[in-house]
Amino acid sequence: DHDDSATYCGFAGKRLATEDEWEWAARGGDLGRKFPWGDNEDWSRVCASTPNRRLLPCRVGSFASGDTPLGIHDMGGSLWEWTTTTRPGDNLAPGNHAIRGGGWDIIVGFPSFAAGSRVGYETTYRSKAVGFRCAKTI
């Protein structure tokens, strides 16, 4: 869940990213791409179960063609990832934390693995399709 993820990141000397930080990285920094690899949706660049019929997430970096220009792996269509953001908006009820990235178990249509896609859950939510990524302020 969210709190366990944040605790682990703290133990590692890092933290969960804010939603804005996560999206900046997923868009390729200042390039502002729609997807981590560019502006065109491409299901061959992600570990998505549809249309690929996957039963579990893929190993980190299995889809190198889906990396960002900054060399960051799996920011779309691998695991949804917790952020620290609780700002209401699209698919995010007040008090819920935003998750980003579009999990491997997504279906064609909604939700998308575009860098701007977001959903939110209570901090106690657990799923095999939700993980986390630690960030560090330099």
N, CA, C and O atoms as a GROMACS GRO file, in nm:
protein
  552
    1ASP      N    1   0.084  -0.119   0.000
    1ASP     CA    2   0.000   0.000   0.000
    1ASP      C    3   0.088   0.125   0.000
    1ASP      O    4   0.211   0.116   0.001
    2HIS      N    5   0.025   0.240  -0.001
    2HIS     CA    6   0.099   0.366  -0.009
    2HIS      C    7   0.196   0.384   0.106
    2HIS      O    8   0.312   0.419   0.084
    3ASP      N    9   0.150   0.360   0.228
    3ASP     CA   10   0.235   0.385   0.344
    3ASP      C   11   0.355   0.290   0.349
    3ASP      O   12   0.465   0.332   0.385
    4ASP      N   13   0.335   0.165   0.314
    4ASP     CA   14   0.447   0.070   0.309
    4ASP      C   15   0.549   0.114   0.203
    4ASP      O   16   0.670   0.103   0.224
    5SER      N   17   0.500   0.162   0.090
    5SER     CA   18   0.589   0.209  -0.016
    5SER      C   19   0.670   0.328   0.030
    5SER      O   20   0.791   0.333   0.008
    6ALA      N   21   0.604   0.424   0.094
    6ALA     CA   22   0.674   0.543   0.144
    6ALA      C   23   0.776   0.505   0.251
    6ALA      O   24   0.885   0.563   0.256
    7THR      N   25   0.741   0.411   0.336
    7THR     CA   26   0.832   0.366   0.441
    7THR      C   27   0.957   0.303   0.381
    7THR      O   28   1.069   0.332   0.424
    8TYR      N   29   0.939   0.216   0.281
    8TYR     CA   30   1.054   0.154   0.217
    8TYR      C   31   1.145   0.260   0.155
    8TYR      O   32   1.266   0.256   0.172
    9CYS      N   33   1.086   0.354   0.083
    9CYS     CA   34   1.167   0.459   0.019
    9CYS      C   35   1.246   0.536   0.125
    9CYS      O   36   1.363   0.568   0.104
   10GLY      N   37   1.183   0.567   0.238
   10GLY     CA   38   1.253   0.637   0.347
   10GLY      C   39   1.369   0.554   0.400
   10GLY      O   40   1.477   0.609   0.426
   11PHE      N   41   1.349   0.424   0.416
   11PHE     CA   42   1.454   0.333   0.460
   11PHE      C   43   1.572   0.336   0.363
   11PHE      O   44   1.687   0.326   0.406
   12ALA      N   45   1.544   0.349   0.235
   12ALA     CA   46   1.647   0.353   0.132
   12ALA      C   47   1.709   0.492   0.115
   12ALA      O   48   1.792   0.512   0.027
   13GLY      N   49   1.668   0.587   0.199
   13GLY     CA   50   1.722   0.722   0.189
   13GLY      C   51   1.660   0.803   0.077
   13GLY      O   52   1.718   0.901   0.029
   14LYS      N   53   1.541   0.761   0.035
   14LYS     CA   54   1.472   0.829  -0.075
   14LYS      C   55   1.329   0.858  -0.032
   14LYS      O   56   1.298   0.858   0.087
   15ARG      N   57   1.242   0.884  -0.129
   15ARG     CA   58   1.102   0.916  -0.102
   15ARG      C   59   1.019   0.881  -0.224
   15ARG      O   60   1.074   0.858  -0.332
   16LEU      N   61   0.887   0.877  -0.207
   16LEU     CA   62   0.800   0.867  -0.323
   16LEU      C   63   0.802   1.000  -0.397
   16LEU      O   64   0.817   1.105  -0.336
   17ALA      N   65   0.789   0.995  -0.528
   17ALA     CA   66   0.785   1.117  -0.608
   17ALA      C   67   0.650   1.185  -0.594
   17ALA      O   68   0.550   1.121  -0.564
   18THR      N   69   0.649   1.315  -0.615
   18THR     CA   70   0.522   1.385  -0.628
   18THR      C   71   0.465   1.350  -0.766
   18THR      O   72   0.536   1.299  -0.852
   19GLU      N   73   0.339   1.376  -0.783
   19GLU     CA   74   0.278   1.349  -0.914
   19GLU      C   75   0.344   1.432  -1.024
   19GLU      O   76   0.366   1.381  -1.134
   20ASP      N   77   0.374   1.557  -0.996
   20ASP     CA   78   0.438   1.643  -1.096
   20ASP      C   79   0.577   1.592  -1.133
   20ASP      O   80   0.613   1.593  -1.251
   21GLU      N   81   0.654   1.547  -1.034
   21GLU     CA   82   0.786   1.490  -1.064
   21GLU      C   83   0.773   1.364  -1.149
   21GLU      O   84   0.846   1.346  -1.246
   22TRP      N   85   0.679   1.278  -1.112
   22TRP     CA   86   0.659   1.154  -1.185
   22TRP      C   87   0.624   1.184  -1.331
   22TRP      O   88   0.681   1.125  -1.422
   23GLU      N   89   0.531   1.275  -1.351
   23GLU     CA   90   0.488   1.305  -1.488
   23GLU      C   91   0.599   1.370  -1.569
   23GLU      O   92   0.614   1.339  -1.687
   24TRP      N   93   0.677   1.458  -1.508
   24TRP     CA   94   0.789   1.521  -1.579
   24TRP      C   95   0.884   1.414  -1.630
   24TRP      O   96   0.925   1.418  -1.746
   25ALA      N   97   0.918   1.318  -1.546
   25ALA     CA   98   1.008   1.209  -1.586
   25ALA      C   99   0.944   1.123  -1.696
   25ALA      O  100   1.011   1.086  -1.792
   26ALA      N  101   0.814   1.092  -1.681
   26ALA     CA  102   0.746   1.007  -1.779
   26ALA      C  103   0.731   1.075  -1.915
   26ALA      O  104   0.722   1.007  -2.017
   27ARG      N  105   0.729   1.206  -1.917
   27ARG     CA  106   0.717   1.280  -2.044
   27ARG      C  107   0.853   1.306  -2.109
   27ARG      O  108   0.860   1.376  -2.210
   28GLY      N  109   0.959   1.251  -2.052
   28GLY     CA  110   1.092   1.274  -2.110
   28GLY      C  111   1.148   1.409  -2.072
   28GLY      O  112   1.217   1.472  -2.151
   29GLY      N  113   1.118   1.453  -1.950
   29GLY     CA  114   1.166   1.583  -1.905
   29GLY      C  115   1.100   1.695  -1.982
   29GLY      O  116   0.978   1.696  -2.001
   30ASP      N  117   1.180   1.788  -2.025
   30ASP     CA  118   1.127   1.906  -2.094
   30ASP      C  119   1.076   1.876  -2.236
   30ASP      O  120   1.020   1.965  -2.299
   31LEU      N  121   1.095   1.755  -2.286
   31LEU     CA  122   1.043   1.720  -2.419
   31LEU      C  123   0.891   1.718  -2.421
   31LEU      O  124   0.830   1.741  -2.525
   32GLY      N  125   0.830   1.690  -2.306
   32GLY     CA  126   0.684   1.695  -2.295
   32GLY      C  127   0.611   1.592  -2.380
   32GLY      O  128   0.505   1.623  -2.434
   33ARG      N  129   0.664   1.474  -2.394
   33ARG     CA  130   0.602   1.370  -2.477
   33ARG      C  131   0.472   1.319  -2.416
   33ARG      O  132   0.451   1.328  -2.295
   34LYS      N  133   0.385   1.267  -2.500
   34LYS     CA  134   0.260   1.210  -2.453
   34LYS      C  135   0.283   1.075  -2.385
   34LYS      O  136   0.215   1.043  -2.287
   35PHE      N  137   0.376   0.997  -2.436
   35PHE     CA  138   0.413   0.867  -2.381
   35PHE      C  139   0.562   0.872  -2.349
   35PHE      O  140   0.633   0.956  -2.404
   36PRO      N  141   0.611   0.785  -2.263
   36PRO     CA  142   0.753   0.791  -2.229
   36PRO      C  143   0.847   0.785  -2.350
   36PRO      O  144   0.956   0.842  -2.344
   37TRP      N  145   0.810   0.717  -2.458
   37TRP     CA  146   0.895   0.698  -2.576
   37TRP      C  147   0.865   0.796  -2.687
   37TRP      O  148   0.945   0.806  -2.781
   38GLY      N  149   0.755   0.868  -2.682
   38GLY     CA  150   0.720   0.961  -2.790
   38GLY      C  151   0.575   1.001  -2.784
   38GLY      O  152   0.515   0.998  -2.676
   39ASP      N  153   0.518   1.038  -2.896
   39ASP     CA  154   0.381   1.088  -2.897
   39ASP      C  155   0.277   0.992  -2.954
   39ASP      O  156   0.160   1.027  -2.963
   40ASN      N  157   0.319   0.872  -2.993
   40ASN     CA  158   0.224   0.776  -3.049
   40ASN      C  159   0.206   0.657  -2.957
   40ASN      O  160   0.303   0.599  -2.908
   41GLU      N  161   0.080   0.620  -2.933
   41GLU     CA  162   0.051   0.501  -2.853
   41GLU      C  163   0.106   0.380  -2.925
   41GLU      O  164   0.086   0.363  -3.045
   42ASP      N  165   0.177   0.294  -2.850
   42ASP     CA  166   0.238   0.176  -2.911
   42ASP      C  167   0.240   0.064  -2.808
   42ASP      O  168   0.325   0.062  -2.718
   43TRP      N  169   0.147  -0.030  -2.822
   43TRP     CA  170   0.132  -0.139  -2.725
   43TRP      C  171   0.251  -0.234  -2.726
   43TRP      O  172   0.266  -0.313  -2.633
   44SER      N  173   0.335  -0.231  -2.829
   44SER     CA  174   0.452  -0.319  -2.833
   44SER      C  175   0.564  -0.269  -2.742
   44SER      O  176   0.663  -0.340  -2.722
   45ARG      N  177   0.549  -0.149  -2.688
   45ARG     CA  178   0.653  -0.090  -2.602
   45ARG      C  179   0.624  -0.106  -2.453
   45ARG      O  180   0.700  -0.056  -2.370
   46VAL      N  181   0.517  -0.174  -2.418
   46VAL     CA  182   0.478  -0.186  -2.277
   46VAL      C  183   0.443  -0.330  -2.241
   46VAL      O  184   0.412  -0.412  -2.327
   47CYS      N  185   0.448  -0.358  -2.113
   47CYS     CA  186   0.412  -0.491  -2.061
   47CYS      C  187   0.264  -0.492  -2.026
   47CYS      O  188   0.228  -0.514  -1.911
   48ALA      N  189   0.181  -0.469  -2.124
   48ALA     CA  190   0.037  -0.464  -2.098
   48ALA      C  191  -0.027  -0.599  -2.128
   48ALA      O  192   0.014  -0.669  -2.220
   49SER      N  193  -0.126  -0.636  -2.048
   49SER     CA  194  -0.191  -0.766  -2.068
   49SER      C  195  -0.280  -0.769  -2.191
   49SER      O  196  -0.307  -0.875  -2.246
   50THR      N  197  -0.327  -0.654  -2.233
   50THR     CA  198  -0.407  -0.646  -2.354
   50THR      C  199  -0.328  -0.564  -2.454
   50THR      O  200  -0.293  -0.450  -2.421
   51PRO      N  201  -0.300  -0.608  -2.567
   51PRO     CA  202  -0.346  -0.730  -2.632
   51PRO      C  203  -0.252  -0.849  -2.609
   51PRO      O  204  -0.268  -0.952  -2.674
   52ASN      N  205  -0.156  -0.837  -2.518
   52ASN     CA  206  -0.051  -0.938  -2.502
   52ASN      C  207  -0.087  -1.058  -2.413
   52ASN      O  208  -0.010  -1.154  -2.407
   53ARG      N  209  -0.201  -1.055  -2.344
   53ARG     CA  210  -0.249  -1.165  -2.259
   53ARG      C  211  -0.149  -1.206  -2.151
   53ARG      O  212  -0.123  -1.324  -2.133
   54ARG      N  213  -0.095  -1.109  -2.081
   54ARG     CA  214  -0.001  -1.136  -1.973
   54ARG      C  215  -0.077  -1.164  -1.843
   54ARG      O  216  -0.182  -1.104  -1.818
   55LEU      N  217  -0.024  -1.253  -1.763
   55LEU     CA  218  -0.086  -1.286  -1.635
   55LEU      C  219  -0.015  -1.219  -1.519
   55LEU      O  220  -0.071  -1.211  -1.409
   56LEU      N  221   0.107  -1.172  -1.540
   56LEU     CA  222   0.187  -1.108  -1.436
   56LEU      C  223   0.266  -0.993  -1.496
   56LEU      O  224   0.284  -0.986  -1.617
   57PRO      N  225   0.315  -0.903  -1.410
   57PRO     CA  226   0.402  -0.796  -1.461
   57PRO      C  227   0.530  -0.855  -1.520
   57PRO      O  228   0.567  -0.968  -1.491
   58CYS      N  229   0.597  -0.777  -1.602
   58CYS     CA  230   0.723  -0.818  -1.664
   58CYS      C  231   0.841  -0.773  -1.579
   58CYS      O  232   0.827  -0.687  -1.492
   59ARG      N  233   0.957  -0.831  -1.606
   59ARG     CA  234   1.080  -0.789  -1.538
   59ARG      C  235   1.111  -0.644  -1.575
   59ARG      O  236   1.081  -0.598  -1.685
   60VAL      N  237   1.171  -0.573  -1.481
   60VAL     CA  238   1.211  -0.434  -1.505
   60VAL      C  239   1.301  -0.427  -1.628
   60VAL      O  240   1.395  -0.505  -1.642
   61GLY      N  241   1.270  -0.333  -1.717
   61GLY     CA  242   1.351  -0.312  -1.836
   61GLY      C  243   1.327  -0.408  -1.950
   61GLY      O  244   1.403  -0.409  -2.047
   62SER      N  245   1.223  -0.489  -1.942
   62SER     CA  246   1.194  -0.586  -2.048
   62SER      C  247   1.156  -0.521  -2.180
   62SER      O  248   1.169  -0.583  -2.286
   63PHE      N  249   1.110  -0.398  -2.174
   63PHE     CA  250   1.066  -0.327  -2.295
   63PHE      C  251   1.147  -0.199  -2.310
   63PHE      O  252   1.096  -0.089  -2.292
   64ALA      N  253   1.275  -0.215  -2.344
   64ALA     CA  254   1.366  -0.101  -2.354
   64ALA      C  255   1.318   0.003  -2.455
   64ALA      O  256   1.350   0.121  -2.440
   65SER      N  257   1.243  -0.038  -2.556
   65SER     CA  258   1.194   0.059  -2.654
   65SER      C  259   1.089   0.152  -2.593
   65SER      O  260   1.052   0.252  -2.655
   66GLY      N  261   1.042   0.120  -2.472
   66GLY     CA  262   0.946   0.205  -2.403
   66GLY      C  263   1.010   0.296  -2.300
   66GLY      O  264   0.940   0.368  -2.228
   67ASP      N  265   1.144   0.295  -2.290
   67ASP     CA  266   1.215   0.382  -2.195
   67ASP      C  267   1.202   0.528  -2.234
   67ASP      O  268   1.178   0.562  -2.350
   68THR      N  269   1.218   0.614  -2.136
   68THR     CA  270   1.219   0.758  -2.162
   68THR      C  271   1.354   0.797  -2.220
   68THR      O  272   1.449   0.720  -2.210
   69PRO      N  273   1.366   0.916  -2.280
   69PRO     CA  274   1.496   0.962  -2.330
   69PRO      C  275   1.599   0.975  -2.216
   69PRO      O  276   1.719   0.978  -2.241
   70LEU      N  277   1.551   0.984  -2.092
   70LEU     CA  278   1.640   0.993  -1.977
   70LEU      C  279   1.687   0.854  -1.931
   70LEU      O  280   1.764   0.843  -1.836
   71GLY      N  281   1.641   0.748  -2.000
   71GLY     CA  282   1.681   0.612  -1.968
   71GLY      C  283   1.602   0.549  -1.855
   71GLY      O  284   1.647   0.452  -1.795
   72ILE      N  285   1.486   0.603  -1.824
   72ILE     CA  286   1.404   0.551  -1.715
   72ILE      C  287   1.313   0.441  -1.771
   72ILE      O  288   1.242   0.462  -1.869
   73HIS      N  289   1.317   0.325  -1.707
   73HIS     CA  290   1.240   0.209  -1.751
   73HIS      C  291   1.095   0.213  -1.701
   73HIS      O  292   1.066   0.268  -1.595
   74ASP      N  293   1.007   0.153  -1.779
   74ASP     CA  294   0.874   0.109  -1.735
   74ASP      C  295   0.784   0.218  -1.675
   74ASP      O  296   0.716   0.193  -1.575
   75MET      N  297   0.782   0.335  -1.733
   75MET     CA  298   0.696   0.440  -1.681
   75MET      C  299   0.558   0.437  -1.743
   75MET      O  300   0.473   0.520  -1.710
   76GLY      N  301   0.534   0.343  -1.830
   76GLY     CA  302   0.401   0.324  -1.887
   76GLY      C  303   0.374   0.176  -1.908
   76GLY      O  304   0.458   0.105  -1.964
   77GLY      N  305   0.258   0.130  -1.865
   77GLY     CA  306   0.215  -0.005  -1.894
   77GLY      C  307   0.290  -0.114  -1.822
   77GLY      O  308   0.296  -0.227  -1.871
   78SER      N  309   0.346  -0.085  -1.707
   78SER     CA  310   0.412  -0.188  -1.627
   78SER      C  311   0.337  -0.202  -1.495
   78SER      O  312   0.254  -0.292  -1.480
   79LEU      N  313   0.364  -0.116  -1.401
   79LEU     CA  314   0.287  -0.108  -1.276
   79LEU      C  315   0.239   0.035  -1.258
   79LEU      O  316   0.309   0.130  -1.292
   80TRP      N  317   0.119   0.050  -1.205
   80TRP     CA  318   0.079   0.180  -1.155
   80TRP      C  319   0.173   0.211  -1.040
   80TRP      O  320   0.216   0.119  -0.970
   81GLU      N  321   0.208   0.337  -1.019
   81GLU     CA  322   0.304   0.372  -0.915
   81GLU      C  323   0.248   0.481  -0.824
   81GLU      O  324   0.194   0.582  -0.870
   82TRP      N  325   0.262   0.457  -0.693
   82TRP     CA  326   0.217   0.554  -0.594
   82TRP      C  327   0.295   0.685  -0.604
   82TRP      O  328   0.415   0.684  -0.633
   83THR      N  329   0.226   0.796  -0.579
   83THR     CA  330   0.291   0.926  -0.563
   83THR      C  331   0.246   0.983  -0.429
   83THR      O  332   0.162   0.925  -0.360
   84THR      N  333   0.302   1.096  -0.393
   84THR     CA  334   0.263   1.161  -0.267
   84THR      C  335   0.144   1.254  -0.286
   84THR      O  336   0.094   1.310  -0.188
   85THR      N  337   0.097   1.272  -0.407
   85THR     CA  338  -0.004   1.371  -0.440
   85THR      C  339  -0.145   1.328  -0.399
   85THR      O  340  -0.186   1.215  -0.422
   86THR      N  341  -0.217   1.422  -0.337
   86THR     CA  342  -0.356   1.400  -0.298
   86THR      C  343  -0.449   1.503  -0.360
   86THR      O  344  -0.565   1.513  -0.322
   87ARG      N  345  -0.398   1.580  -0.455
   87ARG     CA  346  -0.476   1.685  -0.520
   87ARG      C  347  -0.592   1.624  -0.600
   87ARG      O  348  -0.568   1.541  -0.688
   88PRO      N  349  -0.717   1.664  -0.573
   88PRO     CA  350  -0.832   1.611  -0.649
   88PRO      C  351  -0.822   1.648  -0.797
   88PRO      O  352  -0.759   1.747  -0.834
   89GLY      N  353  -0.885   1.569  -0.879
   89GLY     CA  354  -0.888   1.593  -1.023
   89GLY      C  355  -0.943   1.472  -1.092
   89GLY      O  356  -1.019   1.394  -1.034
   90ASP      N  357  -0.905   1.454  -1.219
   90ASP     CA  358  -0.952   1.340  -1.297
   90ASP      C  359  -0.930   1.209  -1.221
   90ASP      O  360  -0.817   1.177  -1.185
   91ASN      N  361  -1.037   1.135  -1.197
   91ASN     CA  362  -1.030   1.003  -1.134
   91ASN      C  363  -0.962   1.002  -0.997
   91ASN      O  364  -0.908   0.900  -0.957
   92LEU      N  365  -0.964   1.115  -0.926
   92LEU     CA  366  -0.898   1.122  -0.796
   92LEU      C  367  -0.988   1.192  -0.696
   92LEU      O  368  -1.001   1.314  -0.697
   93ALA      N  369  -1.050   1.113  -0.608
   93ALA     CA  370  -1.139   1.168  -0.506
   93ALA      C  371  -1.055   1.236  -0.398
   93ALA      O  372  -0.940   1.199  -0.378
   94PRO      N  373  -1.112   1.334  -0.328
   94PRO     CA  374  -1.039   1.401  -0.221
   94PRO      C  375  -0.985   1.300  -0.119
   94PRO      O  376  -1.058   1.210  -0.077
   95GLY      N  377  -0.858   1.316  -0.081
   95GLY     CA  378  -0.796   1.229   0.017
   95GLY      C  379  -0.727   1.107  -0.041
   95GLY      O  380  -0.646   1.044   0.027
   96ASN      N  381  -0.757   1.073  -0.166
   96ASN     CA  382  -0.690   0.960  -0.229
   96ASN      C  383  -0.556   1.003  -0.286
   96ASN      O  384  -0.538   1.119  -0.324
   97HIS      N  385  -0.462   0.910  -0.292
   97HIS     CA  386  -0.331   0.938  -0.351
   97HIS      C  387  -0.331   0.899  -0.497
   97HIS      O  388  -0.388   0.796  -0.535
   98ALA      N  389  -0.266   0.981  -0.579
   98ALA     CA  390  -0.257   0.953  -0.722
   98ALA      C  391  -0.160   0.840  -0.748
   98ALA      O  392  -0.053   0.832  -0.688
   99ILE      N  393  -0.198   0.752  -0.839
   99ILE     CA  394  -0.106   0.653  -0.893
   99ILE      C  395  -0.096   0.679  -1.042
   99ILE      O  396  -0.192   0.720  -1.108
  100ARG      N  397   0.023   0.654  -1.095
  100ARG     CA  398   0.050   0.687  -1.235
  100ARG      C  399   0.113   0.570  -1.307
  100ARG      O  400   0.169   0.481  -1.243
  101GLY      N  401   0.106   0.569  -1.439
  101GLY     CA  402   0.182   0.475  -1.519
  101GLY      C  403   0.104   0.372  -1.597
  101GLY      O  404   0.154   0.320  -1.696
  102GLY      N  405  -0.017   0.340  -1.556
  102GLY     CA  406  -0.093   0.239  -1.628
  102GLY      C  407  -0.037   0.100  -1.606
  102GLY      O  408   0.066   0.065  -1.663
  103GLY      N  409  -0.103   0.021  -1.526
  103GLY     CA  410  -0.054  -0.111  -1.490
  103GLY      C  411  -0.055  -0.210  -1.605
  103GLY      O  412  -0.123  -0.189  -1.705
  104TRP      N  413   0.022  -0.317  -1.590
  104TRP     CA  414   0.032  -0.422  -1.691
  104TRP      C  415  -0.103  -0.486  -1.719
  104TRP      O  416  -0.122  -0.546  -1.825
  105ASP      N  417  -0.197  -0.474  -1.626
  105ASP     CA  418  -0.327  -0.538  -1.643
  105ASP      C  419  -0.431  -0.447  -1.707
  105ASP      O  420  -0.551  -0.476  -1.700
  106ILE      N  421  -0.387  -0.337  -1.768
  106ILE     CA  422  -0.482  -0.246  -1.832
  106ILE      C  423  -0.541  -0.308  -1.958
  106ILE      O  424  -0.483  -0.400  -2.017
  107ILE      N  425  -0.656  -0.258  -1.995
  107ILE     CA  426  -0.720  -0.303  -2.118
  107ILE      C  427  -0.720  -0.188  -2.218
  107ILE      O  428  -0.708  -0.072  -2.180
  108VAL      N  429  -0.733  -0.221  -2.343
  108VAL     CA  430  -0.736  -0.118  -2.445
  108VAL      C  431  -0.850  -0.023  -2.416
  108VAL      O  432  -0.963  -0.066  -2.393
  109GLY      N  433  -0.822   0.105  -2.416
  109GLY     CA  434  -0.924   0.205  -2.387
  109GLY      C  435  -0.890   0.280  -2.260
  109GLY      O  436  -0.814   0.377  -2.264
  110PHE      N  437  -0.945   0.238  -2.147
  110PHE     CA  438  -0.919   0.307  -2.021
  110PHE      C  439  -0.876   0.207  -1.917
  110PHE      O  440  -0.929   0.096  -1.916
  111PRO      N  441  -0.784   0.239  -1.830
  111PRO     CA  442  -0.705   0.362  -1.833
  111PRO      C  443  -0.589   0.350  -1.930
  111PRO      O  444  -0.548   0.240  -1.967
  112SER      N  445  -0.538   0.460  -1.970
  112SER     CA  446  -0.429   0.464  -2.067
  112SER      C  447  -0.294   0.459  -1.995
  112SER      O  448  -0.287   0.485  -1.875
  113PHE      N  449  -0.190   0.425  -2.066
  113PHE     CA  450  -0.055   0.433  -2.012
  113PHE      C  451   0.015   0.561  -2.058
  113PHE      O  452   0.137   0.570  -2.051
  114ALA      N  453  -0.063   0.660  -2.106
  114ALA     CA  454  -0.006   0.790  -2.140
  114ALA      C  455   0.050   0.855  -2.014
  114ALA      O  456   0.002   0.831  -1.903
  115ALA      N  457   0.152   0.937  -2.032
  115ALA     CA  458   0.219   1.000  -1.918
  115ALA      C  459   0.123   1.083  -1.832
  115ALA      O  460   0.148   1.100  -1.712
  116GLY      N  461   0.016   1.135  -1.889
  116GLY     CA  462  -0.077   1.217  -1.814
  116GLY      C  463  -0.191   1.142  -1.748
  116GLY      O  464  -0.273   1.204  -1.680
  117SER      N  465  -0.199   1.012  -1.767
  117SER     CA  466  -0.308   0.934  -1.708
  117SER      C  467  -0.291   0.922  -1.558
  117SER      O  468  -0.179   0.910  -1.507
  118ARG      N  469  -0.404   0.925  -1.487
  118ARG     CA  470  -0.396   0.914  -1.342
  118ARG      C  471  -0.523   0.853  -1.288
  118ARG      O  472  -0.632   0.873  -1.343
  119VAL      N  473  -0.509   0.780  -1.183
  119VAL     CA  474  -0.621   0.733  -1.102
  119VAL      C  475  -0.576   0.749  -0.957
  119VAL      O  476  -0.459   0.778  -0.932
  120GLY      N  477  -0.667   0.730  -0.864
  120GLY     CA  478  -0.630   0.746  -0.725
  120GLY      C  479  -0.698   0.645  -0.636
  120GLY      O  480  -0.807   0.597  -0.666
  121TYR      N  481  -0.632   0.612  -0.527
  121TYR     CA  482  -0.685   0.517  -0.431
  121TYR      C  483  -0.653   0.562  -0.289
  121TYR      O  484  -0.564   0.645  -0.267
  122GLU      N  485  -0.727   0.507  -0.195
  122GLU     CA  486  -0.696   0.528  -0.054
  122GLU      C  487  -0.561   0.467  -0.024
  122GLU      O  488  -0.518   0.375  -0.094
  123THR      N  489  -0.493   0.516   0.078
  123THR     CA  490  -0.357   0.471   0.109
  123THR      C  491  -0.350   0.322   0.144
  123THR      O  492  -0.242   0.264   0.137
  124THR      N  493  -0.460   0.261   0.181
  124THR     CA  494  -0.460   0.120   0.218
  124THR      C  495  -0.482   0.026   0.100
  124THR      O  496  -0.480  -0.096   0.117
  125TYR      N  497  -0.503   0.081  -0.021
  125TYR     CA  498  -0.529  -0.002  -0.139
  125TYR      C  499  -0.407  -0.085  -0.173
  125TYR      O  500  -0.294  -0.036  -0.171
  126ARG      N  501  -0.429  -0.213  -0.204
  126ARG     CA  502  -0.323  -0.304  -0.246
  126ARG      C  503  -0.367  -0.377  -0.372
  126ARG      O  504  -0.484  -0.414  -0.386
  127SER      N  505  -0.274  -0.397  -0.464
  127SER     CA  506  -0.303  -0.467  -0.588
  127SER      C  507  -0.172  -0.517  -0.648
  127SER      O  508  -0.067  -0.456  -0.630
  128LYS      N  509  -0.180  -0.630  -0.720
  128LYS     CA  510  -0.061  -0.679  -0.789
  128LYS      C  511  -0.023  -0.590  -0.907
  128LYS      O  512   0.083  -0.609  -0.967
  129ALA      N  513  -0.107  -0.495  -0.940
  129ALA     CA  514  -0.079  -0.404  -1.050
  129ALA      C  515  -0.031  -0.267  -1.003
  129ALA      O  516  -0.010  -0.177  -1.084
  130VAL      N  517  -0.013  -0.250  -0.870
  130VAL     CA  518   0.032  -0.122  -0.815
  130VAL      C  519   0.163  -0.143  -0.740
  130VAL      O  520   0.174  -0.230  -0.654
  131GLY      N  521   0.260  -0.061  -0.774
  131GLY     CA  522   0.390  -0.066  -0.708
  131GLY      C  523   0.436   0.075  -0.675
  131GLY      O  524   0.355   0.164  -0.650
  132PHE      N  525   0.565   0.094  -0.673
  132PHE     CA  526   0.617   0.226  -0.640
  132PHE      C  527   0.755   0.243  -0.701
  132PHE      O  528   0.820   0.146  -0.741
  133ARG      N  529   0.798   0.366  -0.706
  133ARG     CA  530   0.931   0.403  -0.755
  133ARG      C  531   0.983   0.507  -0.658
  133ARG      O  532   0.915   0.606  -0.631
  134CYS      N  533   1.101   0.487  -0.606
  134CYS     CA  534   1.159   0.584  -0.513
  134CYS      C  535   1.231   0.694  -0.590
  134CYS      O  536   1.288   0.671  -0.697
  135ALA      N  537   1.227   0.814  -0.535
  135ALA     CA  538   1.292   0.930  -0.594
  135ALA      C  539   1.389   0.988  -0.492
  135ALA      O  540   1.376   0.965  -0.372
  136LYS      N  541   1.484   1.063  -0.542
  136LYS     CA  542   1.581   1.126  -0.452
  136LYS      C  543   1.606   1.268  -0.501
  136LYS      O  544   1.628   1.290  -0.620
  137THR      N  545   1.603   1.362  -0.410
  137THR     CA  546   1.634   1.500  -0.443
  137THR      C  547   1.786   1.512  -0.450
  137THR      O  548   1.857   1.472  -0.359
  138ILE      N  549   1.833   1.569  -0.561
  138ILE     CA  550   1.978   1.583  -0.579
  138ILE      C  551   2.022   1.723  -0.542
  138ILE      O  552   2.140   1.754  -0.550
   0.00000   0.00000   0.00000
